[in-house]
Amino acid sequence: MHAEGPHLQPSSTTGLQVTPVRVDAGRLRVRVAGEVDLATAGEFRDGLNSALDGLTGTVVEVDLDEVRFLDSSGILVLLNAHARAAGQDCPLIVTNPRPGVLRVLEITGVTALLGVG
């Protein structure tokens, strides 16, 4: 079980932030800030994997409100995290994408799978 508050520190080289925050006993929100591209996809993956470590039966919200850019490498990270979370009985959904990020998710056809809302 994750404690409330920051779990990972911002990267000093890329500025990407991945911060899990426990909302309640059944929900974990992972706040993502910055740009998710080939240069930061590894950090994004590591942050989501860290947030998922040891979780079962918890809804995981990936909050993209502060993501300014998302490319195909970021979408791959989301899809892999979604698959891992499903195996842990943790529904993973994407919330609050900005219009440009939402458009990328729509174009790639993953909005329904990721429960984008």
Biopython code that builds the backbone (N, CA, C, O; Angstrom):
import numpy as np
from Bio.PDB.StructureBuilder import StructureBuilder

atoms = [
    (1, "MET", "N", (0.841, -1.168, 0.000)),
    (1, "MET", "CA", (0.000, 0.000, 0.000)),
    (1, "MET", "C", (0.892, 1.238, 0.000)),
    (1, "MET", "O", (1.860, 1.305, 0.757)),
    (2, "HIS", "N", (0.586, 2.172, -0.805)),
    (2, "HIS", "CA", (1.396, 3.374, -0.927)),
    (2, "HIS", "C", (0.889, 4.444, 0.032)),
    (2, "HIS", "O", (-0.314, 4.605, 0.236)),
    (3, "ALA", "N", (1.816, 5.149, 0.598)),
    (3, "ALA", "CA", (1.452, 6.264, 1.465)),
    (3, "ALA", "C", (1.038, 7.448, 0.616)),
    (3, "ALA", "O", (1.417, 7.554, -0.551)),
    (4, "GLU", "N", (0.264, 8.329, 1.204)),
    (4, "GLU", "CA", (-0.149, 9.520, 0.477)),
    (4, "GLU", "C", (1.049, 10.436, 0.273)),
    (4, "GLU", "O", (1.919, 10.545, 1.137)),
    (5, "GLY", "N", (1.080, 11.080, -0.861)),
    (5, "GLY", "CA", (2.141, 12.038, -1.135)),
    (5, "GLY", "C", (3.076, 11.534, -2.210)),
    (5, "GLY", "O", (2.869, 10.454, -2.764)),
    (6, "PRO", "N", (4.105, 12.311, -2.509)),
    (6, "PRO", "CA", (5.018, 11.978, -3.588)),
    (6, "PRO", "C", (5.702, 10.639, -3.358)),
    (6, "PRO", "O", (6.074, 10.296, -2.236)),
    (7, "HIS", "N", (5.856, 9.903, -4.428)),
    (7, "HIS", "CA", (6.532, 8.622, -4.387)),
    (7, "HIS", "C", (7.830, 8.701, -5.156)),
    (7, "HIS", "O", (8.839, 8.140, -4.728)),
    (8, "LEU", "N", (7.822, 9.383, -6.280)),
    (8, "LEU", "CA", (9.002, 9.557, -7.104)),
    (8, "LEU", "C", (9.316, 11.035, -7.221)),
    (8, "LEU", "O", (8.415, 11.873, -7.256)),
    (9, "GLN", "N", (10.557, 11.337, -7.279)),
    (9, "GLN", "CA", (10.974, 12.725, -7.427)),
    (9, "GLN", "C", (11.086, 13.083, -8.903)),
    (9, "GLN", "O", (11.344, 12.205, -9.726)),
    (10, "PRO", "N", (10.897, 14.347, -9.255)),
    (10, "PRO", "CA", (11.058, 14.761, -10.638)),
    (10, "PRO", "C", (12.467, 14.453, -11.129)),
    (10, "PRO", "O", (13.438, 14.532, -10.377)),
    (11, "SER", "N", (12.554, 14.106, -12.390)),
    (11, "SER", "CA", (13.860, 13.870, -12.986)),
    (11, "SER", "C", (14.589, 15.191, -13.139)),
    (11, "SER", "O", (14.008, 16.188, -13.567)),
    (12, "SER", "N", (15.865, 15.190, -12.786)),
    (12, "SER", "CA", (16.631, 16.431, -12.905)),
    (12, "SER", "C", (17.030, 16.710, -14.346)),
    (12, "SER", "O", (17.367, 17.845, -14.685)),
    (13, "THR", "N", (16.996, 15.686, -15.205)),
    (13, "THR", "CA", (17.427, 15.900, -16.582)),
    (13, "THR", "C", (16.275, 16.168, -17.542)),
    (13, "THR", "O", (16.460, 16.877, -18.531)),
    (14, "THR", "N", (15.103, 15.624, -17.281)),
    (14, "THR", "CA", (14.010, 15.777, -18.241)),
    (14, "THR", "C", (12.841, 16.595, -17.719)),
    (14, "THR", "O", (12.064, 17.127, -18.511)),
    (15, "GLY", "N", (12.701, 16.706, -16.426)),
    (15, "GLY", "CA", (11.584, 17.444, -15.858)),
    (15, "GLY", "C", (10.308, 16.643, -15.749)),
    (15, "GLY", "O", (9.310, 17.163, -15.248)),
    (16, "LEU", "N", (10.296, 15.377, -16.205)),
    (16, "LEU", "CA", (9.096, 14.554, -16.087)),
    (16, "LEU", "C", (8.851, 14.220, -14.621)),
    (16, "LEU", "O", (9.778, 13.888, -13.883)),
    (17, "GLN", "N", (7.591, 14.312, -14.213)),
    (17, "GLN", "CA", (7.208, 13.959, -12.845)),
    (17, "GLN", "C", (6.123, 12.897, -12.899)),
    (17, "GLN", "O", (5.155, 13.029, -13.648)),
    (18, "VAL", "N", (6.282, 11.856, -12.113)),
    (18, "VAL", "CA", (5.283, 10.803, -11.962)),
    (18, "VAL", "C", (5.083, 10.631, -10.470)),
    (18, "VAL", "O", (5.962, 10.129, -9.769)),
    (19, "THR", "N", (3.909, 11.056, -9.981)),
    (19, "THR", "CA", (3.673, 11.127, -8.540)),
    (19, "THR", "C", (2.400, 10.378, -8.161)),
    (19, "THR", "O", (1.301, 10.874, -8.407)),
    (20, "PRO", "N", (2.529, 9.191, -7.566)),
    (20, "PRO", "CA", (1.347, 8.472, -7.081)),
    (20, "PRO", "C", (0.839, 9.081, -5.772)),
    (20, "PRO", "O", (1.623, 9.417, -4.885)),
    (21, "VAL", "N", (-0.473, 9.217, -5.668)),
    (21, "VAL", "CA", (-1.107, 9.734, -4.457)),
    (21, "VAL", "C", (-2.305, 8.839, -4.146)),
    (21, "VAL", "O", (-3.181, 8.645, -4.989)),
    (22, "ARG", "N", (-2.333, 8.305, -2.943)),
    (22, "ARG", "CA", (-3.466, 7.465, -2.521)),
    (22, "ARG", "C", (-4.673, 8.364, -2.313)),
    (22, "ARG", "O", (-4.632, 9.275, -1.486)),
    (23, "VAL", "N", (-5.758, 8.117, -3.060)),
    (23, "VAL", "CA", (-6.991, 8.898, -2.935)),
    (23, "VAL", "C", (-7.825, 8.341, -1.785)),
    (23, "VAL", "O", (-8.291, 9.086, -0.922)),
    (24, "ASP", "N", (-8.004, 7.016, -1.787)),
    (24, "ASP", "CA", (-8.692, 6.323, -0.707)),
    (24, "ASP", "C", (-8.268, 4.858, -0.775)),
    (24, "ASP", "O", (-7.377, 4.507, -1.549)),
    (25, "ALA", "N", (-8.894, 4.008, 0.021)),
    (25, "ALA", "CA", (-8.465, 2.608, 0.108)),
    (25, "ALA", "C", (-8.545, 1.878, -1.231)),
    (25, "ALA", "O", (-7.802, 0.920, -1.449)),
    (26, "GLY", "N", (-9.417, 2.302, -2.119)),
    (26, "GLY", "CA", (-9.601, 1.595, -3.382)),
    (26, "GLY", "C", (-9.134, 2.345, -4.610)),
    (26, "GLY", "O", (-9.395, 1.906, -5.730)),
    (27, "ARG", "N", (-8.451, 3.468, -4.433)),
    (27, "ARG", "CA", (-8.084, 4.293, -5.584)),
    (27, "ARG", "C", (-6.716, 4.931, -5.383)),
    (27, "ARG", "O", (-6.415, 5.500, -4.333)),
    (28, "LEU", "N", (-5.895, 4.814, -6.430)),
    (28, "LEU", "CA", (-4.585, 5.462, -6.468)),
    (28, "LEU", "C", (-4.546, 6.360, -7.694)),
    (28, "LEU", "O", (-4.837, 5.911, -8.803)),
    (29, "ARG", "N", (-4.193, 7.613, -7.506)),
    (29, "ARG", "CA", (-4.062, 8.547, -8.619)),
    (29, "ARG", "C", (-2.570, 8.740, -8.893)),
    (29, "ARG", "O", (-1.794, 9.019, -7.979)),
    (30, "VAL", "N", (-2.179, 8.587, -10.155)),
    (30, "VAL", "CA", (-0.797, 8.816, -10.553)),
    (30, "VAL", "C", (-0.779, 10.081, -11.395)),
    (30, "VAL", "O", (-1.238, 10.092, -12.537)),
    (31, "ARG", "N", (-0.245, 11.139, -10.816)),
    (31, "ARG", "CA", (-0.170, 12.426, -11.509)),
    (31, "ARG", "C", (1.099, 12.452, -12.353)),
    (31, "ARG", "O", (2.194, 12.149, -11.879)),
    (32, "VAL", "N", (0.919, 12.821, -13.609)),
    (32, "VAL", "CA", (2.048, 12.890, -14.534)),
    (32, "VAL", "C", (2.154, 14.326, -15.022)),
    (32, "VAL", "O", (1.147, 14.938, -15.379)),
    (33, "ALA", "N", (3.372, 14.870, -15.040)),
    (33, "ALA", "CA", (3.589, 16.240, -15.485)),
    (33, "ALA", "C", (4.821, 16.294, -16.363)),
    (33, "ALA", "O", (5.843, 15.674, -16.069)),
    (34, "GLY", "N", (4.710, 17.045, -17.443)),
    (34, "GLY", "CA", (5.834, 17.219, -18.357)),
    (34, "GLY", "C", (5.495, 16.702, -19.744)),
    (34, "GLY", "O", (4.330, 16.650, -20.139)),
    (35, "GLU", "N", (6.526, 16.323, -20.471)),
    (35, "GLU", "CA", (6.357, 15.779, -21.810)),
    (35, "GLU", "C", (6.736, 14.314, -21.800)),
    (35, "GLU", "O", (7.776, 13.931, -21.265)),
    (36, "VAL", "N", (5.868, 13.484, -22.407)),
    (36, "VAL", "CA", (6.138, 12.051, -22.480)),
    (36, "VAL", "C", (6.455, 11.726, -23.934)),
    (36, "VAL", "O", (5.582, 11.735, -24.802)),
    (37, "ASP", "N", (7.738, 11.436, -24.172)),
    (37, "ASP", "CA", (8.211, 11.113, -25.513)),
    (37, "ASP", "C", (9.297, 10.056, -25.396)),
    (37, "ASP", "O", (9.485, 9.479, -24.325)),
    (38, "LEU", "N", (10.007, 9.796, -26.473)),
    (38, "LEU", "CA", (11.038, 8.771, -26.467)),
    (38, "LEU", "C", (12.082, 9.028, -25.378)),
    (38, "LEU", "O", (12.585, 8.085, -24.768)),
    (39, "ALA", "N", (12.407, 10.285, -25.135)),
    (39, "ALA", "CA", (13.429, 10.623, -24.140)),
    (39, "ALA", "C", (12.970, 10.376, -22.703)),
    (39, "ALA", "O", (13.801, 10.142, -21.825)),
    (40, "THR", "N", (11.664, 10.423, -22.450)),
    (40, "THR", "CA", (11.155, 10.289, -21.075)),
    (40, "THR", "C", (10.313, 9.034, -20.863)),
    (40, "THR", "O", (9.863, 8.779, -19.746)),
    (41, "ALA", "N", (10.097, 8.256, -21.902)),
    (41, "ALA", "CA", (9.232, 7.074, -21.795)),
    (41, "ALA", "C", (9.736, 6.086, -20.748)),
    (41, "ALA", "O", (8.932, 5.467, -20.051)),
    (42, "GLY", "N", (11.042, 5.930, -20.627)),
    (42, "GLY", "CA", (11.595, 5.022, -19.626)),
    (42, "GLY", "C", (11.256, 5.466, -18.211)),
    (42, "GLY", "O", (10.904, 4.644, -17.365)),
    (43, "GLU", "N", (11.359, 6.753, -17.959)),
    (43, "GLU", "CA", (10.995, 7.287, -16.644)),
    (43, "GLU", "C", (9.497, 7.121, -16.393)),
    (43, "GLU", "O", (9.078, 6.795, -15.283)),
    (44, "PHE", "N", (8.700, 7.348, -17.428)),
    (44, "PHE", "CA", (7.255, 7.181, -17.321)),
    (44, "PHE", "C", (6.938, 5.729, -16.984)),
    (44, "PHE", "O", (6.148, 5.461, -16.079)),
    (45, "ARG", "N", (7.545, 4.792, -17.703)),
    (45, "ARG", "CA", (7.361, 3.360, -17.463)),
    (45, "ARG", "C", (7.764, 3.004, -16.032)),
    (45, "ARG", "O", (7.020, 2.329, -15.321)),
    (46, "ASP", "N", (8.939, 3.460, -15.619)),
    (46, "ASP", "CA", (9.424, 3.140, -14.270)),
    (46, "ASP", "C", (8.500, 3.699, -13.197)),
    (46, "ASP", "O", (8.245, 3.043, -12.187)),
    (47, "GLY", "N", (7.997, 4.914, -13.419)),
    (47, "GLY", "CA", (7.088, 5.523, -12.455)),
    (47, "GLY", "C", (5.782, 4.758, -12.329)),
    (47, "GLY", "O", (5.294, 4.528, -11.222)),
    (48, "LEU", "N", (5.213, 4.363, -13.472)),
    (48, "LEU", "CA", (3.969, 3.589, -13.430)),
    (48, "LEU", "C", (4.206, 2.212, -12.824)),
    (48, "LEU", "O", (3.394, 1.737, -12.030)),
    (49, "ASN", "N", (5.308, 1.569, -13.191)),
    (49, "ASN", "CA", (5.614, 0.253, -12.624)),
    (49, "ASN", "C", (5.788, 0.338, -11.117)),
    (49, "ASN", "O", (5.304, -0.528, -10.389)),
    (50, "SER", "N", (6.466, 1.359, -10.647)),
    (50, "SER", "CA", (6.656, 1.553, -9.211)),
    (50, "SER", "C", (5.314, 1.744, -8.511)),
    (50, "SER", "O", (5.086, 1.195, -7.433)),
    (51, "ALA", "N", (4.433, 2.518, -9.124)),
    (51, "ALA", "CA", (3.108, 2.753, -8.548)),
    (51, "ALA", "C", (2.304, 1.455, -8.479)),
    (51, "ALA", "O", (1.531, 1.256, -7.542)),
    (52, "LEU", "N", (2.479, 0.575, -9.462)),
    (52, "LEU", "CA", (1.726, -0.679, -9.510)),
    (52, "LEU", "C", (2.306, -1.771, -8.619)),
    (52, "LEU", "O", (1.613, -2.737, -8.297)),
    (53, "ASP", "N", (3.556, -1.631, -8.219)),
    (53, "ASP", "CA", (4.191, -2.660, -7.389)),
    (53, "ASP", "C", (3.371, -2.945, -6.139)),
    (53, "ASP", "O", (3.094, -2.046, -5.344)),
    (54, "GLY", "N", (2.987, -4.204, -5.975)),
    (54, "GLY", "CA", (2.281, -4.633, -4.779)),
    (54, "GLY", "C", (0.802, -4.306, -4.724)),
    (54, "GLY", "O", (0.139, -4.647, -3.744)),
    (55, "LEU", "N", (0.263, -3.654, -5.746)),
    (55, "LEU", "CA", (-1.160, -3.310, -5.734)),
    (55, "LEU", "C", (-2.014, -4.491, -6.190)),
    (55, "LEU", "O", (-1.627, -5.247, -7.081)),
    (56, "THR", "N", (-3.168, -4.634, -5.571)),
    (56, "THR", "CA", (-4.204, -5.534, -6.059)),
    (56, "THR", "C", (-5.545, -4.907, -5.733)),
    (56, "THR", "O", (-5.725, -4.292, -4.682)),
    (57, "GLY", "N", (-6.483, -5.074, -6.653)),
    (57, "GLY", "CA", (-7.838, -4.604, -6.422)),
    (57, "GLY", "C", (-7.979, -3.111, -6.208)),
    (57, "GLY", "O", (-8.889, -2.673, -5.503)),
    (58, "THR", "N", (-7.107, -2.330, -6.795)),
    (58, "THR", "CA", (-7.125, -0.877, -6.638)),
    (58, "THR", "C", (-7.311, -0.219, -7.995)),
    (58, "THR", "O", (-6.617, -0.574, -8.948)),
    (59, "VAL", "N", (-8.223, 0.721, -8.103)),
    (59, "VAL", "CA", (-8.375, 1.493, -9.329)),
    (59, "VAL", "C", (-7.189, 2.441, -9.430)),
    (59, "VAL", "O", (-6.867, 3.148, -8.475)),
    (60, "VAL", "N", (-6.542, 2.453, -10.591)),
    (60, "VAL", "CA", (-5.392, 3.321, -10.813)),
    (60, "VAL", "C", (-5.784, 4.361, -11.856)),
    (60, "VAL", "O", (-6.065, 4.020, -13.005)),
    (61, "GLU", "N", (-5.803, 5.621, -11.456)),
    (61, "GLU", "CA", (-6.085, 6.725, -12.368)),
    (61, "GLU", "C", (-4.760, 7.354, -12.779)),
    (61, "GLU", "O", (-3.991, 7.798, -11.927)),
    (62, "VAL", "N", (-4.494, 7.393, -14.068)),
    (62, "VAL", "CA", (-3.311, 8.085, -14.570)),
    (62, "VAL", "C", (-3.783, 9.461, -15.021)),
    (62, "VAL", "O", (-4.411, 9.599, -16.070)),
    (63, "ASP", "N", (-3.477, 10.470, -14.225)),
    (63, "ASP", "CA", (-3.945, 11.835, -14.439)),
    (63, "ASP", "C", (-2.953, 12.579, -15.341)),
    (63, "ASP", "O", (-1.824, 12.867, -14.942)),
    (64, "LEU", "N", (-3.399, 12.883, -16.562)),
    (64, "LEU", "CA", (-2.533, 13.528, -17.554)),
    (64, "LEU", "C", (-2.768, 15.030, -17.662)),
    (64, "LEU", "O", (-2.369, 15.644, -18.652)),
    (65, "ASP", "N", (-3.402, 15.626, -16.670)),
    (65, "ASP", "CA", (-3.733, 17.044, -16.714)),
    (65, "ASP", "C", (-2.523, 17.942, -16.968)),
    (65, "ASP", "O", (-2.655, 18.989, -17.602)),
    (66, "GLU", "N", (-1.361, 17.548, -16.488)),
    (66, "GLU", "CA", (-0.177, 18.385, -16.643)),
    (66, "GLU", "C", (0.796, 17.854, -17.699)),
    (66, "GLU", "O", (1.959, 18.256, -17.742)),
    (67, "VAL", "N", (0.308, 16.952, -18.546)),
    (67, "VAL", "CA", (1.139, 16.442, -19.646)),
    (67, "VAL", "C", (0.909, 17.325, -20.858)),
    (67, "VAL", "O", (-0.204, 17.420, -21.376)),
    (68, "ARG", "N", (1.978, 17.967, -21.302)),
    (68, "ARG", "CA", (1.893, 18.889, -22.432)),
    (68, "ARG", "C", (2.021, 18.184, -23.778)),
    (68, "ARG", "O", (1.560, 18.703, -24.795)),
    (69, "PHE", "N", (2.643, 17.009, -23.792)),
    (69, "PHE", "CA", (2.897, 16.292, -25.040)),
    (69, "PHE", "C", (2.971, 14.805, -24.728)),
    (69, "PHE", "O", (3.546, 14.406, -23.715)),
    (70, "LEU", "N", (2.385, 13.981, -25.606)),
    (70, "LEU", "CA", (2.430, 12.528, -25.481)),
    (70, "LEU", "C", (2.593, 11.954, -26.868)),
    (70, "LEU", "O", (1.801, 12.252, -27.762)),
    (71, "ASP", "N", (3.626, 11.123, -27.063)),
    (71, "ASP", "CA", (3.808, 10.501, -28.369)),
    (71, "ASP", "C", (3.557, 8.997, -28.265)),
    (71, "ASP", "O", (3.102, 8.506, -27.232)),
    (72, "SER", "N", (3.857, 8.275, -29.339)),
    (72, "SER", "CA", (3.567, 6.845, -29.399)),
    (72, "SER", "C", (4.329, 6.049, -28.345)),
    (72, "SER", "O", (3.834, 5.018, -27.890)),
    (73, "SER", "N", (5.510, 6.494, -27.946)),
    (73, "SER", "CA", (6.243, 5.767, -26.909)),
    (73, "SER", "C", (5.513, 5.875, -25.575)),
    (73, "SER", "O", (5.518, 4.927, -24.790)),
    (74, "GLY", "N", (4.892, 7.007, -25.312)),
    (74, "GLY", "CA", (4.090, 7.166, -24.104)),
    (74, "GLY", "C", (2.829, 6.327, -24.141)),
    (74, "GLY", "O", (2.407, 5.790, -23.116)),
    (75, "ILE", "N", (2.229, 6.211, -25.306)),
    (75, "ILE", "CA", (1.045, 5.369, -25.447)),
    (75, "ILE", "C", (1.400, 3.909, -25.199)),
    (75, "ILE", "O", (0.642, 3.187, -24.552)),
    (76, "LEU", "N", (2.542, 3.472, -25.706)),
    (76, "LEU", "CA", (2.991, 2.106, -25.456)),
    (76, "LEU", "C", (3.164, 1.865, -23.958)),
    (76, "LEU", "O", (2.781, 0.808, -23.456)),
    (77, "VAL", "N", (3.728, 2.820, -23.247)),
    (77, "VAL", "CA", (3.878, 2.692, -21.793)),
    (77, "VAL", "C", (2.507, 2.561, -21.131)),
    (77, "VAL", "O", (2.321, 1.722, -20.250)),
    (78, "LEU", "N", (1.553, 3.383, -21.550)),
    (78, "LEU", "CA", (0.202, 3.293, -20.991)),
    (78, "LEU", "C", (-0.432, 1.936, -21.259)),
    (78, "LEU", "O", (-1.058, 1.355, -20.372)),
    (79, "LEU", "N", (-0.273, 1.432, -22.475)),
    (79, "LEU", "CA", (-0.861, 0.128, -22.822)),
    (79, "LEU", "C", (-0.220, -1.004, -22.024)),
    (79, "LEU", "O", (-0.920, -1.904, -21.563)),
    (80, "ASN", "N", (1.093, -0.970, -21.857)),
    (80, "ASN", "CA", (1.768, -1.993, -21.061)),
    (80, "ASN", "C", (1.363, -1.913, -19.594)),
    (80, "ASN", "O", (1.164, -2.941, -18.948)),
    (81, "ALA", "N", (1.240, -0.699, -19.067)),
    (81, "ALA", "CA", (0.801, -0.528, -17.678)),
    (81, "ALA", "C", (-0.636, -1.017, -17.516)),
    (81, "ALA", "O", (-0.978, -1.626, -16.502)),
    (82, "HIS", "N", (-1.467, -0.752, -18.505)),
    (82, "HIS", "CA", (-2.856, -1.212, -18.472)),
    (82, "HIS", "C", (-2.901, -2.734, -18.394)),
    (82, "HIS", "O", (-3.659, -3.293, -17.601)),
    (83, "ALA", "N", (-2.098, -3.400, -19.207)),
    (83, "ALA", "CA", (-2.061, -4.869, -19.206)),
    (83, "ALA", "C", (-1.555, -5.393, -17.861)),
    (83, "ALA", "O", (-2.123, -6.332, -17.303)),
    (84, "ARG", "N", (-0.495, -4.789, -17.350)),
    (84, "ARG", "CA", (0.029, -5.222, -16.053)),
    (84, "ARG", "C", (-1.009, -5.017, -14.956)),
    (84, "ARG", "O", (-1.230, -5.905, -14.133)),
    (85, "ALA", "N", (-1.643, -3.854, -14.945)),
    (85, "ALA", "CA", (-2.643, -3.552, -13.926)),
    (85, "ALA", "C", (-3.803, -4.539, -13.989)),
    (85, "ALA", "O", (-4.299, -4.981, -12.952)),
    (86, "ALA", "N", (-4.237, -4.886, -15.191)),
    (86, "ALA", "CA", (-5.338, -5.842, -15.346)),
    (86, "ALA", "C", (-4.967, -7.188, -14.720)),
    (86, "ALA", "O", (-5.807, -7.846, -14.105)),
    (87, "GLY", "N", (-3.714, -7.587, -14.880)),
    (87, "GLY", "CA", (-3.245, -8.834, -14.288)),
    (87, "GLY", "C", (-3.208, -8.796, -12.767)),
    (87, "GLY", "O", (-3.147, -9.841, -12.120)),
    (88, "GLN", "N", (-3.243, -7.616, -12.203)),
    (88, "GLN", "CA", (-3.230, -7.431, -10.751)),
    (88, "GLN", "C", (-4.614, -7.043, -10.226)),
    (88, "GLN", "O", (-4.750, -6.601, -9.086)),
    (89, "ASP", "N", (-5.637, -7.211, -11.065)),
    (89, "ASP", "CA", (-7.004, -6.843, -10.714)),
    (89, "ASP", "C", (-7.101, -5.363, -10.327)),
    (89, "ASP", "O", (-7.802, -4.995, -9.385)),
    (90, "CYS", "N", (-6.380, -4.528, -11.080)),
    (90, "CYS", "CA", (-6.365, -3.086, -10.854)),
    (90, "CYS", "C", (-6.783, -2.379, -12.140)),
    (90, "CYS", "O", (-5.949, -2.180, -13.023)),
    (91, "PRO", "N", (-8.034, -1.999, -12.265)),
    (91, "PRO", "CA", (-8.431, -1.259, -13.461)),
    (91, "PRO", "C", (-7.602, 0.021, -13.591)),
    (91, "PRO", "O", (-7.503, 0.798, -12.641)),
    (92, "LEU", "N", (-7.015, 0.235, -14.755)),
    (92, "LEU", "CA", (-6.227, 1.436, -15.008)),
    (92, "LEU", "C", (-6.978, 2.295, -16.005)),
    (92, "LEU", "O", (-7.340, 1.834, -17.088)),
    (93, "ILE", "N", (-7.210, 3.553, -15.634)),
    (93, "ILE", "CA", (-7.898, 4.490, -16.508)),
    (93, "ILE", "C", (-7.070, 5.759, -16.644)),
    (93, "ILE", "O", (-6.298, 6.108, -15.750)),
    (94, "VAL", "N", (-7.234, 6.432, -17.751)),
    (94, "VAL", "CA", (-6.550, 7.699, -18.006)),
    (94, "VAL", "C", (-7.556, 8.823, -17.821)),
    (94, "VAL", "O", (-8.662, 8.773, -18.358)),
    (95, "THR", "N", (-7.166, 9.841, -17.056)),
    (95, "THR", "CA", (-8.069, 10.964, -16.790)),
    (95, "THR", "C", (-7.417, 12.286, -17.167)),
    (95, "THR", "O", (-6.192, 12.401, -17.210)),
    (96, "ASN", "N", (-8.243, 13.265, -17.435)),
    (96, "ASN", "CA", (-7.867, 14.670, -17.628)),
    (96, "ASN", "C", (-6.835, 14.963, -18.710)),
    (96, "ASN", "O", (-5.988, 15.835, -18.515)),
    (97, "PRO", "N", (-6.875, 14.263, -19.846)),
    (97, "PRO", "CA", (-5.902, 14.627, -20.883)),
    (97, "PRO", "C", (-6.225, 15.993, -21.472)),
    (97, "PRO", "O", (-7.390, 16.327, -21.686)),
    (98, "ARG", "N", (-5.198, 16.769, -21.728)),
    (98, "ARG", "CA", (-5.371, 18.048, -22.421)),
    (98, "ARG", "C", (-5.830, 17.766, -23.847)),
    (98, "ARG", "O", (-5.657, 16.651, -24.340)),
    (99, "PRO", "N", (-6.416, 18.765, -24.520)),
    (99, "PRO", "CA", (-6.942, 18.533, -25.873)),
    (99, "PRO", "C", (-5.933, 17.906, -26.848)),
    (99, "PRO", "O", (-6.294, 16.993, -27.590)),
    (100, "GLY", "N", (-4.694, 18.370, -26.860)),
    (100, "GLY", "CA", (-3.701, 17.806, -27.774)),
    (100, "GLY", "C", (-3.361, 16.363, -27.450)),
    (100, "GLY", "O", (-3.184, 15.544, -28.352)),
    (101, "VAL", "N", (-3.269, 16.052, -26.170)),
    (101, "VAL", "CA", (-2.987, 14.685, -25.733)),
    (101, "VAL", "C", (-4.201, 13.801, -26.019)),
    (101, "VAL", "O", (-4.050, 12.666, -26.471)),
    (102, "LEU", "N", (-5.391, 14.311, -25.759)),
    (102, "LEU", "CA", (-6.615, 13.553, -26.057)),
    (102, "LEU", "C", (-6.674, 13.218, -27.536)),
    (102, "LEU", "O", (-7.038, 12.101, -27.903)),
    (103, "ARG", "N", (-6.325, 14.160, -28.379)),
    (103, "ARG", "CA", (-6.361, 13.930, -29.832)),
    (103, "ARG", "C", (-5.437, 12.776, -30.225)),
    (103, "ARG", "O", (-5.806, 11.949, -31.058)),
    (104, "VAL", "N", (-4.251, 12.712, -29.641)),
    (104, "VAL", "CA", (-3.318, 11.616, -29.919)),
    (104, "VAL", "C", (-3.923, 10.284, -29.471)),
    (104, "VAL", "O", (-3.814, 9.281, -30.177)),
    (105, "LEU", "N", (-4.555, 10.277, -28.308)),
    (105, "LEU", "CA", (-5.193, 9.053, -27.818)),
    (105, "LEU", "C", (-6.342, 8.632, -28.726)),
    (105, "LEU", "O", (-6.538, 7.442, -28.973)),
    (106, "GLU", "N", (-7.098, 9.601, -29.222)),
    (106, "GLU", "CA", (-8.201, 9.292, -30.145)),
    (106, "GLU", "C", (-7.687, 8.755, -31.468)),
    (106, "GLU", "O", (-8.208, 7.764, -31.981)),
    (107, "ILE", "N", (-6.677, 9.393, -32.021)),
    (107, "ILE", "CA", (-6.132, 8.981, -33.318)),
    (107, "ILE", "C", (-5.601, 7.555, -33.260)),
    (107, "ILE", "O", (-5.734, 6.795, -34.219)),
    (108, "THR", "N", (-5.006, 7.200, -32.140)),
    (108, "THR", "CA", (-4.434, 5.857, -32.010)),
    (108, "THR", "C", (-5.465, 4.809, -31.590)),
    (108, "THR", "O", (-5.151, 3.620, -31.532)),
    (109, "GLY", "N", (-6.674, 5.238, -31.301)),
    (109, "GLY", "CA", (-7.757, 4.306, -31.011)),
    (109, "GLY", "C", (-7.704, 3.644, -29.642)),
    (109, "GLY", "O", (-8.229, 2.544, -29.477)),
    (110, "VAL", "N", (-7.082, 4.286, -28.653)),
    (110, "VAL", "CA", (-6.951, 3.657, -27.344)),
    (110, "VAL", "C", (-7.867, 4.256, -26.275)),
    (110, "VAL", "O", (-7.821, 3.832, -25.121)),
    (111, "THR", "N", (-8.691, 5.226, -26.639)),
    (111, "THR", "CA", (-9.507, 5.906, -25.624)),
    (111, "THR", "C", (-10.460, 4.960, -24.906)),
    (111, "THR", "O", (-10.593, 5.044, -23.685)),
    (112, "ALA", "N", (-11.119, 4.073, -25.621)),
    (112, "ALA", "CA", (-12.057, 3.160, -24.979)),
    (112, "ALA", "C", (-11.330, 2.183, -24.064)),
    (112, "ALA", "O", (-11.770, 1.945, -22.940)),
    (113, "LEU", "N", (-10.232, 1.622, -24.529)),
    (113, "LEU", "CA", (-9.471, 0.666, -23.733)),
    (113, "LEU", "C", (-8.974, 1.297, -22.436)),
    (113, "LEU", "O", (-9.024, 0.673, -21.376)),
    (114, "LEU", "N", (-8.492, 2.541, -22.525)),
    (114, "LEU", "CA", (-7.924, 3.223, -21.365)),
    (114, "LEU", "C", (-8.971, 3.992, -20.560)),
    (114, "LEU", "O", (-8.627, 4.682, -19.600)),
    (115, "GLY", "N", (-10.238, 3.881, -20.939)),
    (115, "GLY", "CA", (-11.297, 4.534, -20.186)),
    (115, "GLY", "C", (-11.128, 6.031, -20.091)),
    (115, "GLY", "O", (-11.477, 6.642, -19.080)),
    (116, "VAL", "N", (-10.592, 6.625, -21.143)),
    (116, "VAL", "CA", (-10.298, 8.045, -21.134)),
    (116, "VAL", "C", (-11.580, 8.823, -20.891)),
    (116, "VAL", "O", (-12.592, 8.632, -21.565)),
    (117, "GLY", "N", (-11.501, 9.703, -19.908)),
    (117, "GLY", "CA", (-12.673, 10.504, -19.601)),
    (117, "GLY", "C", (-12.319, 11.917, -19.261)),
    (117, "GLY", "O", (-13.204, 12.724, -18.977)),
]
sb = StructureBuilder()
sb.init_structure("model")
sb.init_model(0)
sb.init_chain("A")
sb.init_seg("    ")
for serial, (resi, resn, name, xyz) in enumerate(atoms, 1):
    if name == "N":
        sb.init_residue(resn, " ", resi, " ")
    sb.init_atom(name, np.array(xyz, "f"), 0.0, 1.0, " ", f" {name:<3s}", serial, name[0])
structure = sb.get_structure()
